[in-house]
Amino acid sequence: MNVLKRIFNFYLNSSVHVAFAALALAWVTLIELNLKFDKELLYFVFFATITGYNFVKFFGVAKFHHRSLAGWLKSIQVFSLFAFFAMSYYLFQLKLNTLVCIAVLGVITFFYAIPIMIPKHYLFDDHKNLRQIGGLKVYLIALIWTVTAVVLPVVNQDYEINTDVLIIGLQRLCYVLVLMFPFEIRDLNYDSLKLATIPQKIGVKKTKVIGVSLLAIFFMLDFFKDELVADTVLSTLLITSVTLLLLLFSNKNQSKYYSAFWVESLPIVWLLILFLFA
């Protein structure tokens, strides 16, 4: 039993689960726009998510405590290195315009983890990274996920940026913001007040109200698309309902796996719903 628990914890801590979620969201875009299955792009998204998330999560720890790293963290470092090689392999199979978008995402991810020089009066302290700028974190993550899950699949297939693409992009932005709320509620006991997260600024109840409003917008946007497909609308309704429940039941004292596994699983559930209707 302990072995299975260690494997499961490694699965979560090494960002494999969140990588499946990112892959699922990109795949949902392919299905919604009737684009062909893009193996190279989906594999790139998967391995890039592992590489990027582990870089952001463990950069500081690895930098200052390299010789005394715990065994599990060293394992994640090695695993991340293999993920980086796999990411690089699939990177060079993508189109030039896609590479330009990825370069922008790479720069943002780099400065999300690495301290940069920003005026002291703005950040309160010198040498902060983008993650530590008050109020920016959740929006930056939502933007990165939206570009990864919508822009990359569209650009890599030279698909026209039409009204439906813009609507899907706005939907993803709203949806990822909602997915972030249970994490931010969970981290209320740990986050620095300088982060100025949404729950810190307005409280848990109002955060959930905003989440419900965003989910309503997320669902209603389906009806503004040029091509309205019944299966897509129904799948959106189902995933909206499940997400709503997990949002409403989230709290500061949630279980260890509530957000890290169950909330993070929602994009995968969404993809499975679409497969079911297909």
Stockholm file with secondary structure:
# STOCKHOLM 1.0

chainA/1-278         MNVLKRIFNFYLNSSVHVAFAALALAWVTLIELNLKFDKELLYFVFFATITGYNFVKFFGVAKFHHRSLAGWLKSIQVFSLFAFFAMSYYLFQLKLNTLVCIAVLGVITFFYAIPIMIPKHYLFDDHKNLRQIGGLKVYLIALIWTVTAVVLPVVNQDYEINTDVLIIGLQRLCYVLVLMFPFEIRDLNYDSLKLATIPQKIGVKKTKVIGVSLLAIFFMLDFFKDELVADTVLSTLLITSVTLLLLLFSNKNQSKYYSAFWVESLPIVWLLILFLFA
#=GR chainA/1-278 SS CHHHHHHHHHHHHTTHHHHHHHHHHHHHHHHHTTCCCCHHHHHHHHHHHHHHHHHHHHHHHHHHCGGGCCHHHHHHHHHHHHHHHHHHHHHTTSCHHHHHHHHHHHHHHHHHHSCBCCCHHHHSSSSBCGGGSTTTHHHHHHHHHHIIIIIHHHHHTTCCCCHHHHHHHHHHHHHHHHHHHHHHHHGGGTSCGGGCCHHHHHCHHHHHHHHHHHHHHHHHGGGGSSSCCHHHHHHHHHHHHHHHHHHHTCCTTCCHHIIIIIITTHHHHHHHHHHHHC
#=GC SS_cons         CHHHHHHHHHHHHTTHHHHHHHHHHHHHHHHHTTCCCCHHHHHHHHHHHHHHHHHHHHHHHHHHCGGGCCHHHHHHHHHHHHHHHHHHHHHTTSCHHHHHHHHHHHHHHHHHHSCBCCCHHHHSSSSBCGGGSTTTHHHHHHHHHHIIIIIHHHHHTTCCCCHHHHHHHHHHHHHHHHHHHHHHHHGGGTSCGGGCCHHHHHCHHHHHHHHHHHHHHHHHGGGGSSSCCHHHHHHHHHHHHHHHHHHHTCCTTCCHHIIIIIITTHHHHHHHHHHHHC
//
